[in-house]
Amino acid sequence: MGDIVFDAGALIALESKSRTIVALLERAQIDTTIHIPAAVLAQVWRDGRRQTRLATLLRDKRVHVVEFDQSVALAA
């Protein structure tokens, strides 16, 4: 599996225990990088104590929060 870019919908689905997102994360290999644009994280982040699934994902070594500028937007 190649790199994955999560949008706000994917992060919200993760918090809602979406079977699709959970399965995707389980299927993602150790060498898969999960990119989360910083603007997307800012959009969905409320409280790490209440968003345990998202907080856990952010601690995963495969996750990379990226600045979102025009070049990144076009590449995504």
Buried (B, 14 or more C-beta within 10 A) or exposed (E): EEEBBBBBEBBBBBBEEBEEBEEBBEEBEEEBBBBBBEEBBEEBEEEEEEBEBBEEBBEEEBBEBBEBEEEBEEEE
